[in-house]
Amino acid sequence: MVFLGLALTAGLASPTTATAAGTTPSPTVEEQRLDKAVPREILRRSGFDDVAPRLAGELGAAGSYAEARRIVVRAGCALWRRAVDRVQGRGPAGGDLSRDDDRPLYWARLGMTREVRTWEPEFGLSDRQRARLLDVLERTSRGQTQVRYPDGRGLKRILVTGFDPFTLDRDIRISNPSGATALALDGTVIRTADGPARVETVVFPVRWQDFTKGTVERTLRPYLRTVDLFTTVSQGRVGRFDVERTNGAWRGGFPDNDNIGRTETVPVSDPASQPQWTTTTLPYQAIVAADTGRFPVYDHTEVTEIPAGGTTEVVRPDGPTPGSAARAGGGGNYLSNEIAYRATLLRDRLGLHDTLPGGHVHTPVLQFGGGNTTEITDPEFVRNRLDIVAQVRAIITVAADATFRK
């Protein structure tokens, strides 16, 4: 999610129109893509094409809002667990699409949200009730309500986040290796220098509005005081991993999955105490020095700033200068930078800067095989995704070893 110097087209940046109060909302821009051939093929070839129709049937039999909420909670939790199980090799594959694929979860979730958004029950549904159903569906189907660490001593706790696919109007076939990593690692145990560590994961949307509403803080706050290490993960540059040293408090305006852009200071609570920059506390030197896989890993220190007293943006290869205003962190000025900024700012506001290792890792861009411009998958695409996921696991293990052996 690195978008520096990218031109925005007027069509992409145009916001969607809000519906009038009391009317049934239309599907979002993101949900409307479900009608295209590629999402339908992904759902069919994974067996996830039954998810939205099943939810629609259950909602159709609901006699009250309370019953509908129970249905939605159950369906959202089941979708997350089904996606994790498929990626981790449990249960039927449901089709010939490789198990490591994150896209069935993404498109099936959108099918579910479209059903809830356009549902018109006989008992009536207020705008507020519909919003609550959509919120709980988003949270449960992203693993955000299912983070579970076993009790007991001797087990370290690691929290990892991923993202949905994005830039789908450029190529609707896109998969996000950070989302695939989240599904592959959720609930797994890695062996570290100081014993076993349990990994729990969640996935976030690529939408500015969700971040403005505090989805990152609401999800991470309950766990940051109890975990031993965390990292946010997203797709970044071609052919390389980056451990982002510095995160900036700036949104650069690139359109999200609803084709809405935002250019502004990252909106957070208590803006009077908001810093322009936050920093990683991951053991980046150990990560960069280790042999974690086939892609090179860099300690990425470049930022873009407006220097103190200045008016012009300046690229700084070695990080920000005192008093400067952020225009891009190491991870750019899109939502990958923002999740890194929000997570590390939350860490610092909880008083954990010196005790909790945390930061952001950018994966390589997940690429299709040469010449593949139409097929939804190919052997090189699968190999690239598997290698990226394995290398994220190795990077997390190195970070844990460097941290826990102290």
Disulfide bonds with the S-S distance in Angstrom:
none
